[in-house]
Amino acid sequence: MTIEVVGDLVLAGLAIRVFGSDVKALLRRAAAAGVRIGVGELSRSHAEGREVR
């Protein structure tokens, strides 16, 4: 392992440690938005009388 790789791993570890909770919150919000979009598509398709597959 070269010193550059070690430096990159340390930097990535620190970034995860510092921004980890923020990333979790963003992923949670993105997942919730995806669910809302999916439910909206299903509702719209159902209201138009189309079969959803």
Order of alpha helices (4+ residues) and beta strands (2+ residues): alpha
